[in-house]
Every structure is written in C-alpha cells, then in structure tokens.
Amino acid sequence: MHDITHDHDHPHEHIGPDGQVYTHTHGDGHGHTHSHTQTKAVLNRLSRAIGHLESVKRMVEEGRDCTEVLVQLAAVRSALNNTSKIILRDHVDHCLMDAVQSGDLQSIEELNRAIEKLLY
C-alpha cells in the first residue's frame, strides 16, 4: 500500500480510460491523502492487458481471421473493465470515504465524471 498526498492547488494528472491524460487542480487549498491498496494488482492486470493487446496487433499484422481478432479484442476489453472495477472499488473504499468525511465535494464530483466516462 502507498499513500499519495495531493496538494489541491498543485496540478496533478490522471489517465482516463481512453488513455488521455487529464491535468487539474482541486483549487481548495486543502490536501487529502489517497490510499491505494490495489496498485500492484492493477499494474499486473494492465501489463497482462497490454501484452494481450500487442498479440492482437500481431494477429492483425499477420492477416488472421477477423472473427478471431474480434474475440481477442473482446477479451482485452473485458480485462480492462475488470481492472477498472478494481480501481473503482479501491477508490470508493479509501479515497471516497476520506472525501466524504472531509466534505470534499469536488473529489466526489470528479469521481462521478470519471464513472460517466468509464460507462459510456
């Protein structure tokens, strides 16, 4: 487990589900701590998904059957969705609870926006 303390006035980055990097500040001047207990599991799953996606890319380069490629892409998407669930559960269990207890409405709203992007 590791803790990351964010200074809300200092910009920090998040990587969205589409791979885009979002930089923002919270702007309220109060720091809070994000505790991520599943970082190793998430990194392992992401590494496996990246490897799987690389193999799908090779399949396309080799001219493999489209049906096989689509099935493998579905498996990659499923792996990423399961990884997102772990991140979301970890965030709710730790960071969101801290935000609720401290009245950090901006963090709660940011989570809502992230969930909307993840689901659509």
N, C-alpha and C positions, 0 to 999 in steps of 0.2 A: 504494500500500500504506500502511496505517496500523496503528499498534500501539495497543492498549488495555491498560493495566495495571490489573488488578483488585486492590484491597485486599480480601483474603478476609474480613476482619472487617466490612467496609463492605457494606451491602446493595446489590445491583445487580439489574437487570431483564433478563429475556429474554422475547421474544414467542414463544409457542408456535405450532404450525402451525394451531391453531384460532383464532388471534388473541388468545388470553388472555395477559395479562402475568403472568409469574411473577417474584416478587422473592425473593431469597435471599442468604445469605452462605455462604462456604465454611467459615468458622469456624476455620481452622487458623493464621491469623495470618501466613501466607506469601503474598506477592504473586507472581503469574506473569503473563507477557505473552501476550496473544492477538494473533497476527498474521493479519490478514485481507487476502488479496491479491485477492480477487474482489468486493470491496464494490461497485465501480462496476457491474460486470456484474450483480450481484444486484439492485441498485437499479433498473437499467434494465429487467430482466425483471419485477420487481414492478410497476413503473409500467405496463408493457405489459399485464400481467395485470389490474391494476386498471381500466385503460381498457377492456379486453375485457369484464370483468365488468359495468362500467357499461353497455356496449352490450347485454349480455344482459338487464340490468334494464329497459332501454328496450324491448327486444323483448317482454318480459312485459307492460309497461305498455301497449304497442300492441296486445296481444292476438295476437301472432304465433303461428304453429303450434307446438304443444308439441314436436314432433319436432325442429324447428329449434333451439328453446331447449335441448333436452337435448343435441344435438350440440355446441352452443356451450359449454354448461357442461362437457362432457367435454373440450373444448379448453382451457378455463380450468384445469381440474383438472390436465391434462397439463402445462401451462405451470408451474403451481405445483410439481408433482412434479419437473420438471426443475430448477427453481430450488432446491428442497430438496437435490437431488443435488449441485449446485454448492457450496452452503453446507456440506454434509456432507463433500465431498471436500476443500474448503479447510480445514475444521476438523481433519480427520484428518491432512492433510499438515503442518499447522503447530501448532495448539494441542494436539492429542492427543499428538503427538510430544514436545512440551515437558512435558506432564503425565506421560507415561511416564518420561521421563528424570529428572524431579524426584520421581517416586514419588507423584504427586498422584492417589491412588486415588479421591478424591471427585469430581474432574473427570471421570474415566473413568466412574464410576457415573452421573453426571449425563448424560453422553452416551448411555449405554445406555438410560436412562429416556426421553430425548428421542427416540431411534430407535424405541423401542417405541410411543410416542405417534404418531410420524410414520407408522409402518407399519399402525397399527390405527385 
